[in-house]
């Protein structure tokens, strides 16, 4: 991960996690109780669920690929992966969206 990506994550993650619902830094999210279901956010699209205790909706997605490249110099493992985090909420100024995609390698 290069310096530019680390800086972007350092700015985006606090804004996404605490800034959209007005929660202070000292507040912690409550754990999900047994039997409690995640509320879907159909207005935001497929796969979004509401963050408990806030109007924010989040979708986590990703993929992983693995294999072996066989060539004239032997065999080598080939791996790739991607993680996407999409967060959406409404604010006094309108919709707010944060999107982060991290990846490694080529499939």
N, C-alpha and C positions, 0 to 999 in steps of 0.2 A: 504494500500500500504506500503510495508516494505521499509527499508532504501536502500537496494540494488536496488530495482526497481526505487525509486526516483532518485538515483544517475545515473542510466542508462538513464532515461528520461532527466535528466539535461544535459547529454552529447550529446544524440542523437538529441533532438529537435532543438537546435541551429544549429547543423550541417546540418540537413535536411532543415530547413526553410531558412537559409541564406547562408550557406556555399557552396552549389552546383552551384548556378548561379553567384557567384562572387559579390553579392549585399552587400553593406556595412550595418552596423548596423543602420545607420540613414535613410536608404531608406525604404519606406513603399510601399506595393503592392497597385496598383491602383484598385479602385472598378470596378466591371464589369458593363459596360454600358448596358442600356436597349436594348434588341434585339441582343446583342452579344452572340454567342454560344460558348460552350466549345469545344475545338478541341480534338478529340479522339487520342489516341496513340496506333494504332493497332499493332505496332511492339512490344510493351510491353505486350500486352495481353488484354483480355476482361475487360472492366470497368475502364481502365486508361484514364485520361484526362490530358491535358497539363496545367501546371500552367502558367497563363498569364504573358508574358514578360520574360519567361525563357525556357530552353530546358528540364526542369524537368517534369516528369509525375507522377501523384499520383492516388492512388485508396483507397477509404475509404469503409470499409464494417463492418458489425456487425450483431448481433442478440440479441433478448431479449426474455426471457421465463418467464411466470408467472403462478402460480397455487396455489392450496390449498392442503396441506397434512392433511388427516383426519386419526386420530389414536385413541388409547385408552385413551389418555390424552387430547383430544380435537382436534381443527383444528389450523393449522399454515400456514401462507403464505410461498410459495416457489418462490424465484426469482433467475434469473441468467441473466447475460449479457456479451457480448464480443464486443470489438471494435478493429478493425485491420486497421493499416495505413501502406501502402506499397508505397515507393517513389523510383523512378528510374531515373537516369540521366547518361549522357556520360561525361567523363572527359578526360583530356590529357593522363591519365594513363589507361583508359578503363572504363568499366561500373561501376557505383557506385549505391549501393542499400541500403536503410535503411528500416527496417521492425520492427514495434512495435505492439504487441498484448497485450491488457489489458482485464482481465476478472474478473468476480465476481460470486460466487455461483456455484451450480451444478443444471442442469435441472432435 
